[in-house]
Each structure stands twice: as C-alpha cells, then as structure tokens.
Amino acid sequence: MQELRPLTLSTVADIVGAHESTVSRVSNNKYIGTPRGTYEIKFFFSASLANSAGGEAHAAEAVRHRIRELIDGEANGKVLSDDRIAEMLNNSGVDIARRTVAKYREAMHIPSSVGRRRELAKASHGL
C-alpha cells in the first residue's frame, strides 16, 4: 500500500492535453469491470498529500493505511493521539495536519485516543 501513488484528475488532464473539468465530466457515470468487481472510474482518482521533503506526493489511501497501521501497532497503554500520529507521519515525509488525521481516523470508524484508552481499560478489567 505504501507504493500507491495518487492518480488525480489533474495528472490525467495533463497527459491527455485536456482541462481538468473535461476529464471530470468525461469520467462521470462511467464504470469499469474488473476481476474484483465493477467500479466507477472516479474510484481510481485519489486525493494526494504533499511530501514534506518536497518529493513525490502521497496517495490519501496510502496515508489512511499508514494511520491504521500506527493505531493497530499501539502498545498496551501507549495510545497515540492524533497530534502524535500527525507528527510521526510528518517525520516520515507526509505533510499532514492533526485535523486531517482525525478526519481519516473517523472515516475508518476508529475511535479517538480517549475512546481507545477506554476500550483498553475495559478489556484489561475484563468488562
């Protein structure tokens, strides 16, 4: 998932020599059949996050995957806050704000650090 690069409307527009809005209009309500199912073409366009070192942008889906990995890797009692996750991602080259981490975390239905601490406390007390 780390290797996933963003495919944006802008990238496609540059390649085909059209305006971004034209690519958007052309891809509306168009579907593609794949071995894994049928998807709207828009599904393959991704948001991107800048690289804090000025390198290649990161696909939003790859960043969400990294957030999930960080949270899944939390040691007992060492729950990561959104601030800490943003700091860790920034240190690894992803230019991301705390509120974006929170937005992605909520979209993945992952509780806040307070909620995860409560869940740990309940689990450790056998509730």
C-alpha distance (Angstrom), angle and dihedral (degrees) to the residues before:
residue distance angle dihedral
M1 . . .
Q2 3.83 . .
E3 3.81 90.3 .
L4 3.79 92.9 56.9
R5 3.79 109.5 120.8
P6 3.79 123.0 -161.4
L7 3.78 118.6 -102.8
T8 3.77 106.4 -158.4
L9 3.78 132.8 -175.8
S10 3.78 86.7 -116.7
T11 3.82 92.4 56.8
V12 3.80 92.3 51.0
A13 3.81 91.5 45.0
D14 3.81 90.4 53.9
I15 3.81 91.8 48.8
V16 3.81 96.1 49.4
G17 3.80 95.3 36.1
A18 3.79 96.4 -119.1
H19 3.78 134.9 119.9
E20 3.80 118.0 -90.3
S21 3.82 91.3 -118.3
T22 3.82 89.9 54.8
V23 3.80 91.4 53.9
S24 3.80 89.0 48.1
R25 3.80 92.7 50.6
V26 3.80 93.2 46.1
S27 3.80 92.7 50.3
N28 3.83 94.9 48.1
N29 3.80 114.4 113.9
K30 3.81 92.4 -0.2
Y31 3.79 120.1 130.3
I32 3.78 136.1 -165.3
G33 3.79 127.4 -153.8
T34 3.79 114.8 -136.9
P35 3.80 133.5 172.5
R36 3.83 85.9 -100.7
G37 3.79 95.6 51.9
T38 3.78 141.3 -80.1
Y39 3.79 117.8 -49.6
E40 3.76 135.2 -177.7
I41 3.81 108.3 -112.7
K42 3.82 88.8 -123.2
F43 3.82 86.9 66.1
F44 3.81 88.8 73.8
F45 3.79 94.4 55.9
S46 3.76 112.0 90.4
A47 3.74 137.6 -165.0
S48 3.76 113.4 -120.8
L49 3.78 136.1 -146.6
A50 3.77 121.7 -147.1
N51 3.76 122.0 -110.4
S52 3.81 109.4 -114.5
A53 3.81 89.3 -143.6
G54 3.80 91.6 54.1
G55 3.81 94.6 -107.2
E56 3.78 130.3 120.6
A57 3.82 117.2 -33.4
H58 3.80 121.7 -105.9
A59 3.80 123.0 -121.8
A60 3.79 111.4 -115.6
E61 3.81 90.4 -131.3
A62 3.82 90.5 55.5
V63 3.82 89.8 50.3
R64 3.82 90.8 50.2
H65 3.80 88.0 51.6
R66 3.82 90.5 52.0
I67 3.81 91.1 49.6
R68 3.82 89.4 52.0
E69 3.83 90.2 49.1
L70 3.81 92.1 50.4
I71 3.79 91.8 49.9
D72 3.81 93.2 44.0
G73 3.81 88.4 51.2
E74 3.80 95.0 54.3
A75 3.79 111.7 132.0
N76 3.80 117.0 -129.6
G77 3.78 107.9 -78.0
K78 3.81 92.7 6.7
V79 3.79 100.6 98.0
L80 3.81 113.1 171.9
S81 3.79 119.8 -129.5
D82 3.80 120.8 -139.6
D83 3.83 87.2 -109.0
R84 3.80 91.5 55.0
I85 3.82 92.6 46.5
A86 3.83 90.3 50.3
E87 3.81 89.7 48.8
M88 3.82 92.0 50.1
L89 3.81 91.8 48.4
N90 3.81 91.6 47.0
N91 3.81 89.2 51.5
S92 3.81 89.2 53.3
G93 3.80 92.7 51.3
V94 3.83 104.4 -91.4
D95 3.81 113.3 125.7
I96 3.81 100.0 -144.2
A97 3.80 135.4 147.0
R98 3.80 126.0 -136.2
R99 3.80 91.2 -113.9
T100 3.82 90.2 55.1
V101 3.81 90.0 52.0
A102 3.82 88.3 50.6
K103 3.82 91.5 48.7
Y104 3.82 92.7 50.3
R105 3.83 92.1 44.0
E106 3.81 91.6 51.4
A107 3.81 91.6 47.0
M108 3.82 88.0 55.6
H109 3.85 89.2 50.6
I110 3.80 92.4 -117.6
P111 3.82 114.3 149.9
S112 3.80 121.5 -121.4
S113 3.80 119.5 -95.3
V114 3.81 88.7 -94.5
G115 3.81 90.7 53.0
R116 3.81 92.2 47.0
R117 3.83 90.4 49.9
R118 3.81 89.4 52.2
E119 3.80 90.8 49.8
L120 3.83 89.9 50.9
A121 3.78 91.2 48.7
K122 3.80 91.7 50.6
A123 3.80 91.6 47.4
S124 3.81 92.9 49.0
H125 3.81 91.5 50.0
G126 3.79 92.2 48.0
L127 3.80 95.4 -115.6
